[in-house]
Amino acid sequence: MQRLLFRYLAWSRLAGFFLGLWTTPAPAQQEAALFEARGPRREVTEGARFEVSFVLKNETAQRFIPPDFGGLSVRQGPTEMRSAGFLNGKAYSQQSWVYELEAGHAGSYTIGPATAQTARQNLRSQPLTVRVVKSTVRRPSPKGAGGEERYFIAADVHPKSPWLGQQILYTLRLYTQIGVSDADLLELPSFEGFYAQDRRRYDTRVHKERVGGKTYMVRTLHEVSLFAQRSGTLTIAPARVRLVIDEGARRLLGGTSAIVVAPAVPVEVRPLPEPQPERFCGGVGTYDWTVSADKQALSTDDVLTLTVRVRGNGDARRFVPPRFLLPAALEAFDPEVREQEEYETGDEFIHQRTLTYAILPKQPGSYLFTPEMTFFNPDSGLYQTLRTEKPIEIAVVPGANYGKPLPASDTAAPPLPPEPEAWWEALDHVPEPWVFGMAGIAALLLLG
């Protein structure tokens, strides 16, 4: 009876909780100021150009002091950009400074902190490390006059040995030493064994790159984010591209058509280490989160709302909302997904979810719990656990309905149907002619 009473009160409180979520407007809030540096998330090859940006959020800089670029050549910048608006009921503003840099010889380069001076404070960005590597591209395509390979396409993946569920980047590039007026993608791989998302915001600008001791003009033709669906060796099929070559006498006639092929690319997908932690959310990549409770004091008639915002670059289809370890006197229902989105940045796809947990206190008292979520970090090769900075502490007092029994019902319960034996006993009291008459009618109905 007490459990029925608790369930009755629980559903009543849940109804009020969801009605409050629907009808109560959220006040606009301003996030804290943040100044950060953003650079390439992967290695860059010798001679390649790339962007580095310094982003100031929720504050306005009166002066920007550039960093020491640590030996990297500045080719353009800074270009300043500003934006402002509202996102999820919160006001935001953003100011950024963008540089185009050129990689030198292979090695590790450190970009020092930049400084943004505002009316209230001086903010410094974190240092950035850029790793420059020699090109591993081979030249498998046609040869021009004198035996030189003057144009070809190459496919590459990064990283080459990803973990299961990790986001990897497939890039198809054109390398040329002569004029190419057009490049038509005839056939792209089907990416069997992967979940694929076409990239739309990749850099198509031409840059120089040295391959096999020779300098080529390089342009990205296509990029795809891939998420392996199984471990083991997966092979990405070749890609075919039609080029229009502008060279010699045929240049005046629209150029010469040539079809080039990028070789297949093997990818060795590593399985996640076993055993997996109990609270593993399925995310493989980099994740962050915020957790907030809507109240610290409540009664047994109330509902505690826990809001969790999770953001990461792993496979969104593998992500499972975390379940928290709570004291026995607190009962949590399955989380509701309030918002979910997947968007593309300059380097990758990001998925973001906002979850709300309804938690019901069954007993008065003081309770303490620390929400946790575990993901796999491919950079370290280890499982990593996110925790709230401080435990969530709540004080619960008895509500108006605490300890009350369920009200008695005025309506009598309907009688139960008789047991099978009772039917035979009832037939003993039916006159025999009636029994044979009913049996005859049933037989006629069956015979049609």
C-alpha positions in Angstrom: 0.0 0.0 0.0 2.8 2.4 0.8 4.5 1.7 -2.5 1.2 2.4 -4.3 0.9 5.7 -2.4 4.5 6.6 -3.4 3.8 5.8 -7.1 0.7 8.0 -7.0 2.6 10.9 -5.5 5.5 10.4 -7.9 3.3 10.6 -11.0 1.5 13.7 -9.6 4.9 15.4 -9.0 6.2 14.4 -12.4 3.1 15.9 -14.1 3.8 19.2 -12.3 7.5 19.0 -13.1 6.9 18.7 -16.9 4.2 21.3 -16.9 6.6 23.7 -15.2 9.2 23.0 -17.8 6.7 23.8 -20.5 5.3 27.0 -19.0 8.1 28.6 -17.2 10.3 30.9 -19.3 14.0 30.7 -18.8 15.7 34.1 -18.1 18.5 35.2 -20.4 21.9 34.7 -18.7 25.4 35.8 -19.7 28.1 33.1 -19.7 31.5 33.8 -18.1 34.3 35.3 -20.2 36.6 32.9 -22.0 39.7 33.5 -24.2 41.2 30.5 -26.0 43.5 29.6 -28.9 42.4 27.2 -31.6 44.7 25.5 -34.1 44.9 22.4 -36.3 43.8 19.2 -34.5 46.2 17.1 -36.6 49.7 17.3 -37.9 50.4 19.6 -40.9 52.9 18.8 -43.6 56.0 20.8 -44.5 55.1 23.9 -46.5 51.4 23.6 -45.9 49.3 26.6 -44.8 46.8 26.5 -41.9 44.7 28.7 -39.7 45.1 29.6 -36.0 42.4 31.7 -34.3 42.2 33.4 -30.9 38.6 33.5 -29.7 37.2 35.8 -26.9 33.7 34.8 -25.7 31.2 37.0 -23.7 33.6 40.0 -23.4 34.8 42.8 -25.6 38.5 43.4 -26.1 39.9 47.0 -26.2 43.3 45.7 -27.4 44.6 42.5 -28.8 48.3 41.6 -28.3 49.4 38.8 -30.7 51.5 35.9 -29.5 55.0 34.7 -30.4 54.4 32.2 -33.3 57.6 30.2 -32.4 59.2 30.1 -35.9 56.0 29.6 -38.0 55.6 32.1 -40.8 52.6 34.5 -40.8 51.2 34.8 -44.3 48.0 36.7 -43.5 46.3 38.3 -40.5 45.0 39.0 -38.1 41.5 39.2 -39.5 39.1 40.3 -36.8 35.5 39.0 -36.6 32.6 39.7 -34.2 29.2 38.0 -33.5 26.5 38.2 -30.8 23.1 36.8 -30.1 21.1 34.4 -28.0 21.6 30.6 -27.7 19.4 28.3 -25.6 18.1 31.4 -23.7 21.5 32.8 -22.9 23.1 35.9 -24.4 26.5 35.4 -26.0 29.1 37.5 -27.8 32.3 36.4 -29.6 35.3 38.3 -30.9 38.1 36.4 -32.8 41.4 37.1 -34.5 42.4 34.7 -37.3 45.9 34.2 -38.8 47.1 32.1 -41.8 50.4 30.5 -41.0 52.8 28.4 -43.1 54.6 25.4 -41.8 58.4 25.2 -41.9 60.6 22.1 -41.6 59.4 19.0 -39.8 59.4 19.4 -36.0 57.3 20.7 -33.1 56.4 24.4 -32.9 54.9 26.2 -29.9 52.7 29.3 -30.3 52.8 31.4 -27.2 49.8 32.9 -25.4 48.0 35.9 -26.9 46.5 38.6 -24.7 43.1 40.3 -24.8 42.8 43.5 -22.8 39.2 44.3 -21.7 37.8 47.0 -19.5 37.7 44.7 -16.5 40.7 42.3 -17.0 43.5 41.0 -19.1 42.9 37.5 -20.5 45.6 35.2 -21.8 45.1 32.2 -24.2 46.7 28.9 -23.6 49.9 28.0 -25.7 49.4 25.9 -28.8 51.6 23.1 -30.1 51.8 22.5 -33.8 53.5 19.4 -35.1 54.9 19.6 -38.7 55.7 16.3 -40.5 57.2 15.3 -43.8 54.7 14.4 -46.5 53.9 10.7 -46.8 52.1 11.1 -50.1 53.2 8.9 -53.0 52.9 9.8 -56.6 50.9 6.9 -58.3 49.4 8.8 -61.3 50.3 9.6 -64.9 53.7 10.9 -65.9 54.3 13.9 -68.1 57.1 14.8 -70.5 60.5 13.7 -69.3 59.1 11.1 -66.9 58.1 13.5 -64.2 54.8 12.8 -62.4 53.2 16.2 -62.9 49.7 15.6 -61.4 48.0 13.0 -59.3 45.4 12.6 -56.6 46.0 11.1 -53.2 43.6 9.9 -50.4 44.7 10.0 -46.7 43.1 9.3 -43.4 44.0 10.7 -40.0 44.6 9.0 -37.6 45.6 5.9 -39.5 45.0 3.5 -36.6 41.9 4.9 -34.9 40.0 3.4 -32.0 36.5 2.0 -32.5 34.0 4.9 -32.4 36.7 7.6 -32.9 36.1 10.3 -35.5 38.7 10.1 -38.3 39.1 12.4 -41.3 39.3 11.1 -44.9 40.8 13.7 -47.3 41.1 13.6 -51.1 43.7 16.0 -52.5 44.9 17.1 -55.9 48.7 17.5 -56.5 49.7 19.3 -59.6 52.7 21.1 -61.3 50.6 22.2 -64.3 47.4 24.1 -64.8 44.2 22.2 -64.0 41.0 24.0 -64.7 38.5 21.5 -63.4 38.3 18.4 -61.2 35.1 16.3 -61.3 34.6 13.6 -58.7 33.5 10.6 -60.7 33.5 8.0 -58.0 33.9 8.2 -54.2 34.3 5.2 -51.9 31.3 3.7 -50.3 33.1 3.7 -46.9 32.0 0.2 -46.1 32.3 -0.5 -42.3 32.1 3.2 -41.5 29.4 5.7 -40.7 30.3 8.7 -43.0 29.4 12.4 -42.8 30.5 14.6 -45.7 32.3 17.7 -44.6 31.2 21.1 -46.1 33.5 23.5 -44.3 37.0 22.3 -45.4 39.6 24.6 -46.7 39.8 24.6 -50.5 42.6 27.1 -50.9 45.7 26.1 -52.8 48.9 25.7 -51.0 52.4 24.4 -51.7 53.7 21.1 -50.5 56.9 19.2 -51.2 56.5 15.5 -52.2 59.5 13.4 -53.0 61.8 16.5 -53.2 59.5 18.3 -55.7 57.1 21.1 -55.0 53.4 20.7 -55.9 50.4 23.0 -55.7 47.9 21.2 -53.5 44.1 21.6 -53.2 41.6 19.6 -51.2 38.8 18.1 -53.3 36.7 16.3 -50.7 36.7 15.6 -47.0 34.6 13.1 -45.0 34.4 12.4 -41.3 34.3 8.7 -40.6 33.3 6.6 -37.6 34.3 2.9 -37.7 31.5 0.5 -36.9 33.7 -2.5 -36.2 37.3 -3.2 -35.3 39.9 -4.9 -37.5 41.3 -4.0 -40.9 38.9 -1.9 -43.0 39.7 -0.8 -46.5 38.5 2.4 -48.1 38.0 1.8 -51.8 39.8 3.9 -54.5 38.4 7.3 -55.7 38.2 8.4 -59.3 38.5 12.0 -60.5 38.3 13.5 -64.0 40.7 16.4 -64.5 40.8 19.0 -67.3 44.5 19.8 -68.0 45.3 23.2 -69.4 48.6 22.7 -71.2 50.0 23.1 -74.7 48.0 23.7 -77.9 44.8 22.0 -76.5 44.5 24.7 -73.9 42.7 26.9 -76.5 40.3 24.0 -77.2 39.2 23.5 -73.6 42.0 21.5 -72.3 42.8 17.7 -72.2 40.7 15.3 -70.1 42.4 12.8 -67.9 41.1 10.3 -65.3 43.2 9.8 -62.2 42.7 7.3 -59.4 43.6 7.5 -55.7 44.7 4.1 -54.3 42.7 2.3 -51.7 43.5 3.2 -48.1 43.7 0.5 -45.3 42.6 1.5 -41.9 43.5 -0.6 -38.8 40.7 0.0 -36.2 41.6 -0.9 -32.7 39.0 -2.3 -30.3 38.4 -0.5 -27.0 40.2 -1.9 -24.0 38.4 -4.4 -21.8 36.8 -4.4 -19.3 34.8 -1.3 -20.1 33.9 0.8 -17.0 30.4 0.4 -15.6 29.4 4.0 -16.4 31.0 4.2 -19.9 28.7 6.4 -22.0 30.0 5.0 -25.4 31.8 8.2 -26.3 35.2 8.0 -27.9 36.9 11.3 -28.3 37.1 14.5 -26.3 34.1 15.4 -24.1 33.1 18.1 -21.6 29.9 18.7 -19.7 28.1 20.9 -17.2 25.7 19.7 -14.5 23.3 21.8 -12.5 20.5 21.2 -10.0 17.5 23.5 -9.8 17.2 23.5 -6.0 19.1 22.6 -2.9 16.2 22.4 -0.5 12.9 20.5 -1.2 10.2 18.4 0.3 9.2 14.8 -0.4 6.4 16.3 -2.6 8.9 18.0 -4.9 10.9 16.9 -7.9 14.7 17.7 -8.2 15.6 18.6 -11.7 19.1 17.8 -12.8 20.2 19.4 -16.1 23.2 17.9 -17.9 24.8 19.4 -21.1 27.2 17.1 -22.8 29.4 17.9 -25.8 31.9 15.8 -27.6 33.4 14.7 -31.0 32.8 11.0 -30.8 30.2 8.9 -32.6 26.8 10.4 -31.6 25.0 7.1 -32.5 27.1 5.3 -29.8 26.5 7.8 -27.0 24.3 6.6 -24.2 23.0 9.1 -21.6 24.8 8.6 -18.3 23.1 7.0 -15.3 24.1 8.3 -11.9 24.7 6.5 -8.6 22.2 8.0 -6.1 21.4 7.4 -2.5 18.7 4.7 -1.9 16.2 7.4 -0.8 16.4 9.1 -4.2 14.8 7.7 -7.3 15.7 8.9 -10.8 13.7 8.3 -13.9 15.1 7.9 -17.4 16.4 11.2 -18.6 14.5 13.3 -21.1 16.5 14.6 -24.1 15.5 18.3 -24.2 17.9 19.4 -27.0 20.3 17.6 -29.4 22.3 18.8 -32.3 25.2 17.8 -34.4 27.2 20.6 -36.1 30.4 21.0 -38.0 33.4 23.1 -36.9 36.5 23.9 -38.9 38.0 20.5 -38.0 35.3 18.0 -37.0 31.7 17.2 -36.2 30.5 17.9 -32.7 27.4 16.4 -31.1 25.7 18.1 -28.2 22.8 17.0 -25.9 20.9 18.6 -23.1 19.4 16.1 -20.7 17.0 16.6 -17.8 16.8 14.1 -15.0 13.7 14.0 -12.7 14.8 12.8 -9.2 12.2 12.0 -6.5 13.1 12.0 -2.8 11.3 9.2 -1.0 12.5 10.0 2.6 13.4 13.3 4.4 17.1 13.8 5.1 20.3 15.3 3.8 21.7 13.7 0.7 25.0 14.0 -1.1 25.9 12.6 -4.6 28.5 13.2 -7.3 27.4 12.7 -10.9 30.0 11.0 -13.1 30.3 10.1 -16.8 33.1 8.0 -18.3 34.3 8.3 -21.9 37.4 6.9 -23.8 40.1 9.4 -24.6 41.9 8.2 -27.8 44.8 10.6 -27.2 45.8 8.9 -24.0 44.3 5.4 -24.8 42.6 5.5 -21.4 39.1 5.8 -20.0 38.5 9.2 -18.5 35.8 10.1 -16.0 34.1 13.5 -15.8 32.8 14.6 -12.3 31.1 17.7 -11.0 33.5 20.1 -9.3 31.5 19.7 -6.1 29.1 17.1 -4.9 25.4 17.9 -5.3 23.9 18.4 -1.8 20.2 18.6 -1.1 18.1 18.8 2.1 14.7 17.1 2.0 11.9 17.8 4.5 8.6 16.0 4.9 6.0 17.2 2.4 2.3 17.6 3.0 1.6 14.1 1.6 4.5 12.3 3.3 3.3 9.2 5.2 -0.3 9.5 4.2 -2.1 6.3 3.3 -4.0 6.0 0.0 -7.7 7.1 0.3 -10.2 4.2 0.5 -12.3 3.7 -2.6 -16.1 3.9 -2.3 -16.7 1.7 -5.3 -16.8 -2.1 -4.6 -14.6 -4.2 -6.7 -16.4 -6.3 -9.3 -16.9 -10.0 -8.5 -14.2 -12.3 -9.9 -15.4 -14.9 -12.6 -16.0 -18.4 -11.2 -13.3 -21.0 -11.4 -13.6 -23.7 -14.1 -14.9 -26.2 -11.6 -17.7 -23.9 -10.6 -19.0 -23.9 -14.2 -19.5 -27.7 -14.1 -21.2 -27.4 -10.8 -23.6 -24.8 -12.2 -24.4 -27.1 -15.2 -25.6 -29.7 -12.7 -28.5 -27.4 -11.8 -29.6 -26.8 -15.5 -32.5 -29.0 -16.7 -31.2 -31.9 -19.0 -33.4 -31.0 -22.0 -31.9 -27.5 -22.0 -28.4 -28.9 -22.1 -29.1 -31.2 -25.1 -31.0 -28.3 -26.9 -28.0 -26.0 -26.6 -25.6 -28.7 -27.8 -27.8 -29.3 -30.8 -27.9 -25.7 -31.7 -24.1 -25.5 -31.5 -23.8 -28.5 -33.8 -26.1 -27.0 -36.4 -24.1 -23.8 -36.4 -20.8 -25.7 -36.9 -22.3 -27.7 -39.8 -23.4 -24.4 -41.5 
